[in-house]
Amino acid sequence: MSNPTVANNTVEIVVNGEPRLVADGATVEMFLTAHEIDPDTVVVEANGVILPRDRFGVTALSAGDTLEVVHFVGGG
């Protein structure tokens, strides 16, 4: 992997195993919104730790962070 910090104020993170560029300082909530993901329908693991939903808006993403975003699936 190349340098995870990119010159144009973006940083590289890994989301569900795929490298992604996000704005430096973006929050988890900002990432979800930018990708049209409803925060109420997912569980987010940030760097190996389940992130409480009330922390999405205050948890800033940094170069090299890893997110796993898991969607709820209904059924019966």
C-alpha positions in Angstrom: 0.0 0.0 0.0 1.2 3.5 -0.7 1.3 6.4 1.7 -2.1 6.5 3.3 -2.2 10.3 3.4 -2.9 12.0 0.1 -1.9 15.6 -0.7 -5.3 16.9 -1.5 -6.7 16.7 2.1 -8.0 13.2 1.7 -6.8 10.1 3.6 -7.0 6.5 2.7 -9.1 4.1 4.9 -10.2 0.5 4.3 -14.0 -0.1 4.2 -15.1 -3.8 4.1 -11.7 -4.7 2.7 -11.6 -2.1 0.0 -9.4 1.0 0.1 -11.4 4.3 0.0 -10.5 8.0 0.0 -12.3 10.2 2.5 -11.9 13.9 3.4 -9.3 14.3 6.2 -11.3 14.7 9.4 -14.5 13.2 8.1 -16.6 11.4 10.6 -18.1 8.0 10.3 -21.5 9.7 9.9 -20.2 11.8 7.1 -18.9 8.7 5.4 -22.2 6.9 5.7 -24.1 9.9 4.4 -21.8 10.4 1.5 -22.4 6.8 0.5 -26.2 7.1 1.0 -26.1 4.6 3.9 -28.8 5.0 6.5 -27.0 5.0 9.9 -30.0 3.3 11.5 -29.7 0.3 9.3 -26.0 -0.6 9.9 -23.5 -1.7 12.5 -20.1 -0.1 12.2 -16.9 -1.7 13.5 -14.1 0.9 13.6 -10.6 -0.5 14.0 -11.9 -3.8 15.4 -14.4 -2.2 17.9 -18.1 -2.0 17.5 -19.0 1.7 17.4 -22.1 2.9 19.3 -24.5 4.7 16.9 -24.3 7.8 19.0 -20.6 8.0 18.3 -20.9 8.0 14.5 -21.1 11.8 14.3 -18.1 12.4 16.6 -15.7 9.7 15.5 -13.2 11.2 13.0 -11.6 9.0 10.4 -7.8 9.0 10.1 -5.4 7.6 7.5 -5.1 3.8 7.8 -8.4 3.3 9.7 -10.4 0.2 9.0 -14.2 0.1 8.9 -16.6 -2.8 8.6 -20.1 -1.7 7.7 -22.7 -4.4 8.1 -26.3 -3.9 7.0 -29.2 -5.4 9.0 -31.1 -8.0 7.1 -34.7 -8.7 8.0 -36.5 -11.9 7.5 -38.6 -14.5 9.2 
